[in-house]
Amino acid sequence: MDYLHLIEPDNITDEPFIFVSYSRQDMSSAQVILGILRNNHFRFWYDKWIKSGTEWAEELGDKIDRCDQFLVLISPNSVKSKYVRKEITLAISNEKKILVLYLEETTLTSGLKFLIGDIQSLHKQYFSNDRDFEQAICKVASNN
């Protein structure tokens, strides 16, 4: 993964945006999803640029508080991430519009089934081509 050329998150002010939750181990897959969002004019934020010296938990909490939608990228890596789980929990407690996107076939833990098992989800592996997958992401993000 070329970390020097990551897709930049939007400069978030008062405009609507999507908070993207993911495992850092899935950065390559996350960049594909961020590219889809960017190419289709969705505004988003993810934790690429947490300011040096900033309390990172406050920064993440603030962004989840302010987002209009919460997109969580599910994979075996994100299922193991306590930070992804904390972000999901905060989004649920703040009654955010949540989209669950499975990057690959993944078995949820009992706790994650409880948290997100009944939330609308997209499963990348169920799409026969990338274009259909992209259109599904855009449709769901637009509806939310």
DSSP file (Angstrom, degrees, kcal/mol; ACC not computed):
  #  RESIDUE AA STRUCTURE BP1 BP2  ACC     N-H-->O    O-->H-N    N-H-->O    O-->H-N    TCO  KAPPA ALPHA  PHI   PSI    X-CA   Y-CA   Z-CA
    1    1 A M              0   0    0      0, 0.0     2,-1.1     0, 0.0     3,-0.1   0.000 360.0 360.0 360.0 128.6    0.0    0.0    0.0
    2    2 A D    >   -     0   0    0      1,-0.2     3,-1.2     3,-0.1     0, 0.0  -0.749 360.0-176.6 -88.8  96.4    1.4    3.4   -1.0
    3    3 A Y  G >  S+     0   0    0     -2,-1.1     3,-0.7     1,-0.3    -1,-0.2   0.606  76.0  67.1 -73.8 -11.1    0.6    5.5    2.0
    4    4 A L  G 3  S+     0   0    0      1,-0.2    -1,-0.3    -3,-0.1    -2,-0.1   0.713 104.3  44.1 -78.2 -19.8    2.0    8.7    0.3
    5    5 A H  G <  S+     0   0    0     -3,-1.2    -1,-0.2     2,-0.0    -2,-0.1  -0.140  78.6 145.6-119.7  37.8   -0.9    8.6   -2.2
    6    6 A L    <   -     0   0    0     -3,-0.7     2,-0.2     1,-0.1    -3,-0.1  -0.424  60.6 -96.1 -71.4 149.8   -3.9    7.9   -0.1
    7    7 A I        -     0   0    0     -2,-0.1    -1,-0.1     1,-0.1    41,-0.1  -0.488  45.2-121.0 -65.1 132.4   -7.2    9.5   -1.0
    8    8 A E        -     0   0    0     -2,-0.2     2,-0.1     1,-0.1    -1,-0.1  -0.540  18.4-123.3 -78.1 137.7   -7.6   12.6    1.0
    9    9 A P        -     0   0    0      0, 0.0    36,-0.2     0, 0.0    -1,-0.1  -0.437  39.9 -94.6 -70.4 157.0  -10.7   12.9    3.3
   10   10 A D        -     0   0    0     34,-2.6     2,-1.0     1,-0.1    36,-0.1  -0.370  35.6-105.4 -71.0 152.9  -12.8   16.0    2.7
   11   11 A N        -     0   0    0     -3,-0.1     2,-0.5    -2,-0.1    -1,-0.1  -0.718  45.2-145.1 -77.1 106.3  -12.3   19.2    4.7
   12   12 A I        +     0   0    0     -2,-1.0     2,-0.1     1,-0.1     5,-0.1  -0.633  38.8 143.4 -87.0 124.1  -15.3   18.9    6.9
   13   13 A T  S    S-     0   0    0     -2,-0.5    -1,-0.1     2,-0.1     0, 0.0   0.150  77.5 -42.9-119.7-117.6  -17.1   22.0    7.9
   14   14 A D  S    S+     0   0    0     -2,-0.1     3,-0.1     2,-0.1    -2,-0.1   0.393 104.1 108.2 -98.6   2.5  -20.8   22.3    8.3
   15   15 A E  S    S-     0   0    0      1,-0.1    -2,-0.1     0, 0.0     0, 0.0  -0.467  81.2 -92.1 -81.5 153.0  -21.6   20.3    5.1
   16   16 A P        +     0   0    0      0, 0.0     2,-0.3     0, 0.0    27,-0.2  -0.279  53.5 170.3 -60.4 145.5  -23.0   16.8    5.2
   17   17 A F        -     0   0    0     49,-0.2    51,-2.5    -3,-0.1    52,-1.4  -0.986  33.3-118.0-154.2 162.9  -20.5   14.0    5.2
   18   18 A I  E     -ab  44  69A   0     25,-2.1    27,-2.6    -2,-0.3     2,-0.5  -0.895  21.8-142.5-103.3 127.8  -20.1   10.2    5.6
   19   19 A F  E     -ab  45  70A   0     50,-2.8    52,-3.3    -2,-0.5     2,-0.6  -0.803  17.2-151.0 -86.1 129.2  -17.8    8.9    8.4
   20   20 A V  E     - b   0  71A   0     25,-2.5     2,-0.4    -2,-0.5    27,-0.4  -0.915   9.7-167.2-109.6 118.6  -16.0    5.8    7.2
   21   21 A S  E     + b   0  72A   0     50,-3.2    52,-2.8    -2,-0.6     2,-0.3  -0.877  24.4 141.3-104.4 133.3  -15.0    3.2    9.8
   22   22 A Y        -     0   0    0     -2,-0.4     2,-0.4    50,-0.2    52,-0.1  -0.967  52.3 -95.2-160.2 166.3  -12.5    0.5    8.8
   23   23 A S    >   -     0   0    0     -2,-0.3     3,-2.4    50,-0.3     7,-0.2  -0.795  30.2-131.9 -89.6 136.1   -9.6   -1.5   10.0
   24   24 A R  G >  S+     0   0    0     -2,-0.4     3,-1.4     1,-0.3     4,-0.2   0.775 107.6  67.2 -58.9 -24.8   -6.2   -0.1    9.1
   25   25 A Q  G 3  S+     0   0    0      1,-0.3    -1,-0.3     2,-0.1     3,-0.2   0.678  98.5  53.3 -68.6 -15.4   -5.3   -3.5    7.9
   26   26 A D  G <>  +     0   0    0     -3,-2.4     4,-2.9     1,-0.2    -1,-0.3   0.033  69.8 125.5-104.1  24.5   -7.9   -3.1    5.2
   27   27 A M  H <> S+     0   0    0     -3,-1.4     4,-2.5     1,-0.2    -1,-0.2   0.869  70.9  53.1 -55.5 -41.1   -6.5    0.2    3.9
   28   28 A S  H  > S+     0   0    0     -3,-0.2     4,-1.2     1,-0.2    -1,-0.2   0.939 113.9  41.7 -61.6 -46.7   -6.2   -1.0    0.3
   29   29 A S  H  > S+     0   0    0      1,-0.2     4,-1.7     2,-0.2    -2,-0.2   0.891 112.8  54.6 -66.8 -39.1   -9.8   -2.1    0.2
   30   30 A A  H  X S+     0   0    0     -4,-2.9     4,-2.9     1,-0.2     5,-0.2   0.891 103.3  56.5 -61.5 -39.0  -10.9    1.1    2.0
   31   31 A Q  H  X S+     0   0    0     -4,-2.5     4,-2.2    -5,-0.2    -1,-0.2   0.858 103.8  53.6 -62.7 -34.6   -9.2    3.2   -0.6
   32   32 A V  H  X S+     0   0    0     -4,-1.2     4,-1.9    -3,-0.2    -1,-0.2   0.937 111.6  45.0 -62.9 -46.1  -11.2    1.5   -3.4
   33   33 A I  H  X S+     0   0    0     -4,-1.7     4,-2.4     1,-0.2    -2,-0.2   0.908 112.3  51.3 -65.5 -42.3  -14.5    2.4   -1.5
   34   34 A L  H  X S+     0   0    0     -4,-2.9     4,-2.9     1,-0.2    -1,-0.2   0.879 107.6  54.0 -62.5 -37.1  -13.2    6.0   -0.8
   35   35 A G  H  X S+     0   0    0     -4,-2.2     4,-2.9    -5,-0.2    -1,-0.2   0.899 107.5  50.1 -62.7 -40.6  -12.5    6.3   -4.5
   36   36 A I  H  X S+     0   0    0     -4,-1.9     4,-1.1     2,-0.2    -2,-0.2   0.938 112.3  47.3 -62.1 -46.8  -16.0    5.3   -5.4
   37   37 A L  H ><>S+     0   0    0     -4,-2.4     5,-2.7     1,-0.2     3,-0.5   0.943 114.9  45.9 -59.7 -48.0  -17.4    7.8   -2.9
   38   38 A R  H ><5S+     0   0    0     -4,-2.9     3,-1.8     1,-0.2    -2,-0.2   0.928 110.6  52.1 -61.7 -46.9  -15.1   10.6   -4.3
   39   39 A N  H 3<5S+     0   0    0     -4,-2.9    -1,-0.2     1,-0.3    -2,-0.2   0.705 112.1  47.7 -65.0 -19.1  -15.8    9.8   -8.0
   40   40 A N  T <<5S-     0   0    0     -4,-1.1    -1,-0.3    -3,-0.5    -2,-0.2   0.126 118.8-108.5-110.9  19.5  -19.5   10.0   -7.2
   41   41 A H  T < 5 +     0   0    0     -3,-1.8     2,-0.4     1,-0.2    -3,-0.2   0.735  65.9 147.3  66.3  29.1  -19.3   13.3   -5.3
   42   42 A F      < -     0   0    0     -5,-2.7     2,-0.4    -6,-0.2    -1,-0.2  -0.791  44.3-132.6 -90.2 138.5  -20.0   12.0   -1.8
   43   43 A R        +     0   0    0     -2,-0.4   -25,-2.1   -27,-0.2     2,-0.3  -0.742  35.9 168.9 -88.9 138.0  -18.2   13.9    1.0
   44   44 A F  E     -a   18   0A   0     -2,-0.4   -34,-2.6   -27,-0.3     2,-0.4  -0.963  25.1-154.9-147.2 161.8  -16.5   11.7    3.5
   45   45 A W  E     +a   19   0A   0    -27,-2.6   -25,-2.5    -2,-0.3     2,-0.3  -0.998  15.7 167.5-137.6 139.2  -14.1   11.7    6.4
   46   46 A Y    >   -     0   0    0     -2,-0.4     2,-1.4   -27,-0.2     3,-0.7  -0.916  51.3 -89.0-142.0 170.1  -11.8    8.9    7.7
   47   47 A D  T 3  S+     0   0    0    -27,-0.4     3,-0.5    -2,-0.3    13,-0.0  -0.058  85.0 113.2 -82.0  39.4   -9.0    9.0   10.1
   48   48 A K  T 3  S+     0   0    0     -2,-1.4     2,-0.4     1,-0.2    -1,-0.2   0.906  82.8  36.8 -70.3 -40.5   -6.1    9.7    7.7
   49   49 A W    <   +     0   0    0     -3,-0.7     2,-0.7     2,-0.0    -1,-0.2  -0.524  65.0 160.4-118.5  64.0   -5.4   13.2    9.1
   50   50 A I        -     0   0    0     -3,-0.5     3,-0.1    -2,-0.4     6,-0.1  -0.773  51.5-109.6 -81.0 123.0   -5.9   13.3   12.8
   51   51 A K    >   -     0   0    0     -2,-0.7     3,-2.2     1,-0.1     8,-0.1  -0.173  32.3-101.5 -58.8 139.4   -3.9   16.4   13.8
   52   52 A S  T 3  S+     0   0    0      1,-0.3    -1,-0.1     3,-0.0     3,-0.1  -0.367 109.4  19.2 -59.2 133.5   -0.7   15.9   15.7
   53   53 A G  T 3  S+     0   0    0      1,-0.3    -1,-0.3    -3,-0.1     2,-0.2   0.317  95.4 127.4  86.9  -9.6   -1.2   16.6   19.4
   54   54 A T  S <  S-     0   0    0     -3,-2.2     2,-0.9     1,-0.1    -1,-0.3  -0.567  73.3-110.3 -79.6 142.7   -5.0   16.2   19.1
   55   55 A E     >  -     0   0    0     -2,-0.2     4,-2.2     1,-0.2     3,-0.4  -0.648  31.6-153.4 -70.1 108.0   -6.7   13.8   21.4
   56   56 A W  H  > S+     0   0    0     -2,-0.9     4,-2.7     1,-0.3     5,-0.2   0.829  89.4  54.4 -61.8 -35.3   -7.6   11.1   18.8
   57   57 A A  H  > S+     0   0    0      1,-0.2     4,-2.6     2,-0.2    -1,-0.3   0.905 110.0  47.6 -65.4 -39.2  -10.6    9.8   20.7
   58   58 A E  H  > S+     0   0    0     -3,-0.4     4,-2.7     2,-0.2    -2,-0.2   0.904 111.8  50.9 -65.2 -40.9  -12.1   13.3   20.9
   59   59 A E  H  X S+     0   0    0     -4,-2.2     4,-2.1     2,-0.2    -2,-0.2   0.939 113.8  43.1 -62.5 -48.4  -11.4   13.8   17.2
   60   60 A L  H  X S+     0   0    0     -4,-2.7     4,-2.4     2,-0.2     5,-0.2   0.925 114.6  50.4 -64.5 -44.2  -13.1   10.6   16.2
   61   61 A G  H  X S+     0   0    0     -4,-2.6     4,-2.6    -5,-0.2    -2,-0.2   0.908 110.0  50.7 -59.8 -42.6  -16.0   11.2   18.6
   62   62 A D  H  X S+     0   0    0     -4,-2.7     4,-2.0     2,-0.2    -1,-0.2   0.913 110.5  48.8 -61.5 -43.8  -16.5   14.7   17.2
   63   63 A K  H  X S+     0   0    0     -4,-2.1     4,-1.5     2,-0.2    -1,-0.2   0.893 112.6  47.4 -67.1 -38.7  -16.6   13.4   13.6
   64   64 A I  H  < S+     0   0    0     -4,-2.4    -1,-0.2     1,-0.2    -2,-0.2   0.913 111.1  52.2 -67.6 -40.7  -19.1   10.7   14.4
   65   65 A D  H  < S+     0   0    0     -4,-2.6    -2,-0.2    -5,-0.2    -1,-0.2   0.886 117.1  39.5 -57.6 -39.0  -21.2   13.2   16.3
   66   66 A R  H  < S+     0   0    0     -4,-2.0    -1,-0.2    -5,-0.2   -49,-0.2   0.620  92.3 104.2 -91.1 -15.0  -21.2   15.5   13.3
   67   67 A C     <  -     0   0    0     -4,-1.5   -49,-0.2    -3,-0.2     3,-0.1  -0.247  57.3-151.4 -70.5 157.8  -21.6   13.0   10.4
   68   68 A D  S    S+     0   0    0    -51,-2.5    29,-0.8     1,-0.3     2,-0.3   0.707  83.2  21.6 -95.0 -27.9  -24.8   12.5    8.5
   69   69 A Q  E     -bc  18  97A   0    -52,-1.4   -50,-2.8    27,-0.1     2,-0.5  -0.973  66.3-147.3-139.3 153.5  -24.1    8.9    7.7
   70   70 A F  E     -bc  19  98A   0     27,-3.0    29,-2.7    -2,-0.3     2,-0.5  -0.982  12.5-169.1-125.2 118.1  -21.8    6.2    9.1
   71   71 A L  E     -bc  20  99A   0    -52,-3.3   -50,-3.2    -2,-0.5     2,-0.5  -0.936   3.3-167.3-109.8 121.4  -20.3    3.7    6.7
   72   72 A V  E     -bc  21 100A   0     27,-2.5    29,-2.8    -2,-0.5     2,-0.7  -0.942  12.1-147.0-112.6 129.1  -18.6    0.7    8.3
   73   73 A L  E     - c   0 101A   0    -52,-2.8     2,-0.4    -2,-0.5   -50,-0.3  -0.840  19.5-153.0 -95.2 114.8  -16.4   -1.6    6.2
   74   74 A I  E     + c   0 102A   0     27,-3.1    29,-2.9    -2,-0.7    30,-0.8  -0.753  31.6 135.9 -98.8 132.2  -16.7   -5.1    7.5
   75   75 A S  S  > S-     0   0    0     -2,-0.4     4,-2.1    27,-0.2     5,-0.2  -0.923  70.1 -88.8-154.0 171.6  -13.9   -7.7    7.1
   76   76 A P  H  > S+     0   0    0      0, 0.0     4,-1.0     0, 0.0    30,-0.0   0.864 128.8  53.0 -56.6 -33.1  -12.3  -10.3    9.3
   77   77 A N  H  > S+     0   0    0      1,-0.2     4,-0.6     2,-0.2     3,-0.4   0.922 108.5  46.5 -68.0 -44.3   -9.9   -7.5   10.3
   78   78 A S  H >4 S+     0   0    0      1,-0.2     3,-0.7     2,-0.2     7,-0.2   0.831 105.2  60.9 -70.6 -29.8  -12.5   -5.0   11.3
   79   79 A V  H 3< S+     0   0    0     -4,-2.1    -1,-0.2     1,-0.2    -2,-0.2   0.849 107.8  45.8 -62.3 -32.5  -14.4   -7.7   13.3
   80   80 A K  H 3< S+     0   0    0     -4,-1.0     2,-0.6    -3,-0.4    -1,-0.2   0.583  91.5 102.7 -84.2 -11.2  -11.3   -8.0   15.5
   81   81 A S    <X  -     0   0    0     -3,-0.7     4,-1.8    -4,-0.6     5,-0.1  -0.627  53.2-164.5 -83.7 118.6  -10.8   -4.2   15.9
   82   82 A K  H  > S+     0   0    0     -2,-0.6     4,-2.0     1,-0.2    -1,-0.2   0.790  92.1  56.7 -68.2 -25.4  -11.9   -2.8   19.2
   83   83 A Y  H  > S+     0   0    0      2,-0.2     4,-2.4     1,-0.2    -1,-0.2   0.901 104.4  49.7 -73.8 -40.5  -11.8    0.7   17.6
   84   84 A V  H  > S+     0   0    0      2,-0.2     4,-2.5     1,-0.2    -2,-0.2   0.928 111.8  50.3 -60.1 -43.9  -14.2   -0.2   14.8
   85   85 A R  H  X S+     0   0    0     -4,-1.8     4,-2.5    -7,-0.2    -2,-0.2   0.907 110.0  49.6 -61.6 -42.2  -16.6   -1.6   17.5
   86   86 A K  H  X S+     0   0    0     -4,-2.0     4,-2.2     2,-0.2    -1,-0.2   0.899 111.0  49.9 -64.4 -39.8  -16.3    1.6   19.5
   87   87 A E  H  X S+     0   0    0     -4,-2.4     4,-2.4     2,-0.2    -2,-0.2   0.919 111.2  48.7 -64.4 -43.1  -17.1    3.7   16.5
   88   88 A I  H  X S+     0   0    0     -4,-2.5     4,-2.6     1,-0.2     5,-0.2   0.932 110.6  51.3 -60.8 -45.9  -20.1    1.5   15.6
   89   89 A T  H  X S+     0   0    0     -4,-2.5     4,-2.5     1,-0.2    -2,-0.2   0.906 111.2  46.9 -60.2 -43.3  -21.4    1.8   19.2
   90   90 A L  H  X S+     0   0    0     -4,-2.2     4,-1.8     2,-0.2    -1,-0.2   0.910 111.4  51.4 -65.9 -41.6  -21.1    5.5   19.2
   91   91 A A  H  <>S+     0   0    0     -4,-2.4     5,-2.6     1,-0.2    -2,-0.2   0.912 112.3  46.6 -61.8 -41.8  -22.8    5.8   15.8
   92   92 A I  H ><5S+     0   0    0     -4,-2.6     3,-1.8     1,-0.2    -2,-0.2   0.933 111.5  50.2 -65.3 -45.6  -25.7    3.6   17.1
   93   93 A S  H 3<5S+     0   0    0     -4,-2.5    -1,-0.2     1,-0.3    -2,-0.2   0.797 111.2  49.8 -65.5 -26.2  -26.0    5.6   20.3
   94   94 A N  T 3<5S-     0   0    0     -4,-1.8    -1,-0.3    -5,-0.2    -2,-0.2   0.346 112.9-122.8 -90.6   6.0  -26.1    8.8   18.3
   95   95 A E  T < 5 +     0   0    0     -3,-1.8    -3,-0.2     1,-0.2     2,-0.1   0.876  48.9 172.0  55.1  43.8  -28.8    7.3   16.0
   96   96 A K      < -     0   0    0     -5,-2.6     2,-0.5    -6,-0.1    -1,-0.2  -0.457  43.6-101.7 -78.4 153.8  -26.8    7.8   12.9
   97   97 A K  E     -c   69   0A   0    -29,-0.8   -27,-3.0    -2,-0.1     2,-0.4  -0.680  49.1-158.3 -72.9 122.5  -27.8    6.5    9.5
   98   98 A I  E     -c   70   0A   0     -2,-0.5     2,-0.4   -29,-0.2   -27,-0.2  -0.896  19.5-171.1-117.0 135.0  -25.6    3.4    9.2
   99   99 A L  E     -c   71   0A   0    -29,-2.7   -27,-2.5    -2,-0.4     2,-0.5  -0.992  11.3-155.6-119.8 129.0  -24.5    1.5    6.1
  100  100 A V  E     -cd  72 121A   0     20,-1.7    22,-2.4    -2,-0.4     2,-0.5  -0.918  10.5-173.2-106.7 123.7  -22.7   -1.8    6.5
  101  101 A L  E     -cd  73 122A   0    -29,-2.8   -27,-3.1    -2,-0.5     2,-0.6  -0.963  13.7-148.9-122.2 116.4  -20.5   -2.8    3.6
  102  102 A Y  E     -cd  74 123A   0     20,-3.4    22,-2.5    -2,-0.5    23,-0.3  -0.741   7.0-168.2 -85.3 118.1  -18.9   -6.3    3.7
  103  103 A L  S    S-     0   0    0    -29,-2.9     2,-0.3    -2,-0.6   -28,-0.2   0.782  75.6  -8.7 -74.3 -28.1  -15.6   -6.2    1.9
  104  104 A E  S    S-     0   0    0    -30,-0.8    -1,-0.2    -3,-0.1     2,-0.1  -0.954 100.9 -59.7-157.9 169.0  -15.4  -10.0    1.9
  105  105 A E        +     0   0    0     -2,-0.3     2,-0.4    -3,-0.1    -2,-0.0  -0.397  65.6 173.8 -60.0 127.1  -17.3  -12.9    3.5
  106  106 A T        -     0   0    0     -2,-0.1     2,-0.6   -31,-0.1   -32,-0.0  -0.999  32.1-137.1-143.1 137.0  -17.0  -12.4    7.2
  107  107 A T        -     0   0    0     -2,-0.4     2,-0.2     0, 0.0   -32,-0.1  -0.859  27.6-138.8 -94.0 122.5  -18.5  -14.0   10.2
  108  108 A L        -     0   0    0     -2,-0.6     2,-0.1     1,-0.1   -29,-0.0  -0.502  15.3-117.6 -78.5 148.1  -19.7  -11.5   12.8
  109  109 A T     >  -     0   0    0     -2,-0.2     4,-2.5     1,-0.1     5,-0.2  -0.335  35.0-102.1 -70.7 166.1  -19.1  -12.0   16.5
  110  110 A S  H  > S+     0   0    0      1,-0.2     4,-2.1     2,-0.2     5,-0.1   0.901 123.8  52.0 -58.4 -41.1  -22.1  -12.3   18.7
  111  111 A G  H  > S+     0   0    0      1,-0.2     4,-2.0     2,-0.2    -1,-0.2   0.908 110.7  46.0 -64.0 -42.5  -21.7   -8.7   19.8
  112  112 A L  H  >>S+     0   0    0      2,-0.2     4,-3.3     1,-0.2     5,-0.6   0.859 109.3  55.3 -70.6 -33.5  -21.4   -7.4   16.3
  113  113 A K  H  X5S+     0   0    0     -4,-2.5     4,-1.8     1,-0.2     5,-0.3   0.923 109.6  48.5 -59.5 -42.2  -24.5   -9.4   15.3
  114  114 A F  H  <5S+     0   0    0     -4,-2.1    -2,-0.2    -5,-0.2    -1,-0.2   0.911 118.1  40.2 -62.1 -43.2  -26.3   -7.7   18.1
  115  115 A L  H  <5S+     0   0    0     -4,-2.0    -2,-0.2    -5,-0.1    -3,-0.2   0.925 137.9   5.3 -75.3 -46.0  -25.1   -4.3   17.0
  116  116 A I  H ><5S+     0   0    0     -4,-3.3     3,-1.7    -5,-0.1    -3,-0.2   0.370  92.1 106.6-125.5   4.0  -25.3   -4.4   13.2
  117  117 A G  T 3<<S+     0   0    0     -4,-1.8    -3,-0.1    -5,-0.6    -4,-0.1   0.768  89.5  40.1 -60.1 -27.7  -27.0   -7.7   12.3
  118  118 A D  T 3  S+     0   0    0     -5,-0.3     2,-0.3    -4,-0.2    -1,-0.3   0.254  92.1 107.0-106.7  12.7  -30.3   -6.1   11.4
  119  119 A I  S <  S-     0   0    0     -3,-1.7   -20,-0.1     1,-0.1    -3,-0.0  -0.713  84.5 -92.4 -92.6 142.1  -28.9   -3.0    9.6
  120  120 A Q        -     0   0    0     -2,-0.3   -20,-1.7   -22,-0.2     2,-0.3  -0.206  55.9-177.3 -49.8 135.6  -29.0   -2.8    5.8
  121  121 A S  E     -d  100   0A   0    -22,-0.2     2,-0.4    -4,-0.1   -20,-0.2  -0.966  26.2-145.8-140.8 156.4  -25.8   -4.1    4.3
  122  122 A L  E     -d  101   0A   0    -22,-2.4   -20,-3.4    -2,-0.3     2,-0.6  -0.954  12.1-153.9-117.0 141.2  -24.1   -4.7    1.0
  123  123 A H  E >   -d  102   0A   0     -2,-0.4     3,-2.2   -22,-0.2     4,-0.3  -0.948   4.3-155.8-118.4 110.4  -21.9   -7.7    0.4
  124  124 A K  G >  S+     0   0    0    -22,-2.5     3,-1.8    -2,-0.6    -1,-0.1   0.854  91.6  62.2 -53.0 -38.8  -19.2   -7.1   -2.2
  125  125 A Q  G 3  S+     0   0    0      1,-0.3    -1,-0.3   -23,-0.3   -22,-0.1   0.661  93.8  64.1 -66.9 -14.2  -18.9  -10.8   -3.0
  126  126 A Y  G <  S+     0   0    0     -3,-2.2     2,-0.4     7,-0.0    -1,-0.3   0.527  85.1  88.4 -86.5  -4.9  -22.6  -10.8   -4.2
  127  127 A F    <   -     0   0    0     -3,-1.8     3,-0.1    -4,-0.3     4,-0.0  -0.788  66.6-150.4 -97.8 136.2  -22.0   -8.5   -7.1
  128  128 A S  S    S+     0   0    0     -2,-0.4     2,-0.3     1,-0.1    -1,-0.1   0.715  78.7  16.3 -78.4 -19.7  -20.9   -9.9  -10.4
  129  129 A N  S  > S-     0   0    0      1,-0.1     4,-1.7     0, 0.0     5,-0.1  -0.980  75.4-111.7-150.7 163.8  -18.9   -6.8  -11.5
  130  130 A D  H  > S+     0   0    0     -2,-0.3     4,-2.6     1,-0.2     5,-0.2   0.828 111.8  58.2 -65.4 -34.0  -17.4   -3.7  -10.0
  131  131 A R  H  > S+     0   0    0      2,-0.2     4,-2.6     1,-0.2    -1,-0.2   0.927 106.9  46.9 -65.4 -44.5  -19.8   -1.3  -11.8
  132  132 A D  H  > S+     0   0    0      2,-0.2     4,-2.1     1,-0.2    -1,-0.2   0.897 112.6  51.1 -62.7 -39.9  -22.9   -2.9  -10.2
  133  133 A F  H  X S+     0   0    0     -4,-1.7     4,-2.2     2,-0.2    -2,-0.2   0.926 110.5  48.6 -62.4 -45.8  -21.2   -2.8   -6.8
  134  134 A E  H  X S+     0   0    0     -4,-2.6     4,-2.4     1,-0.2    -2,-0.2   0.919 110.8  50.3 -61.2 -44.8  -20.4    0.9   -7.3
  135  135 A Q  H  X S+     0   0    0     -4,-2.6     4,-2.5     1,-0.2    -1,-0.2   0.882 109.1  52.0 -63.0 -37.8  -24.0    1.7   -8.3
  136  136 A A  H  X S+     0   0    0     -4,-2.1     4,-2.5     2,-0.2     5,-0.2   0.917 109.0  50.0 -64.5 -43.3  -25.3   -0.2   -5.2
  137  137 A I  H  X S+     0   0    0     -4,-2.2     4,-2.7     1,-0.2     5,-0.2   0.942 113.1  46.3 -59.3 -47.7  -23.0    1.8   -2.9
  138  138 A C  H  X S+     0   0    0     -4,-2.4     4,-2.4     1,-0.2    -2,-0.2   0.894 111.8  51.0 -64.2 -40.5  -24.2    5.1   -4.5
  139  139 A K  H  X S+     0   0    0     -4,-2.5     4,-2.2     2,-0.2    -1,-0.2   0.940 113.8  43.5 -63.1 -47.2  -27.8    4.1   -4.4
  140  140 A V  H  X S+     0   0    0     -4,-2.5     4,-1.7     1,-0.2    -2,-0.2   0.920 114.8  49.2 -66.3 -43.2  -27.7    3.2   -0.7
  141  141 A A  H  < S+     0   0    0     -4,-2.7    -1,-0.2    -5,-0.2    -2,-0.2   0.874 112.5  49.1 -64.5 -35.8  -25.6    6.3    0.2
  142  142 A S  H  < S+     0   0    0     -4,-2.4    -1,-0.2    -5,-0.2    -2,-0.2   0.883 109.6  51.3 -69.7 -38.0  -28.1    8.5   -1.7
  143  143 A N  H  <        0   0    0     -4,-2.2    -2,-0.2     1,-0.3    -1,-0.2   0.810 360.0 360.0 -69.4 -29.8  -31.1    6.9    0.0
  144  144 A N     <        0   0    0     -4,-1.7    -1,-0.3    -5,-0.2    -2,-0.2   0.480 360.0 360.0 -78.7 360.0  -29.6    7.5    3.4
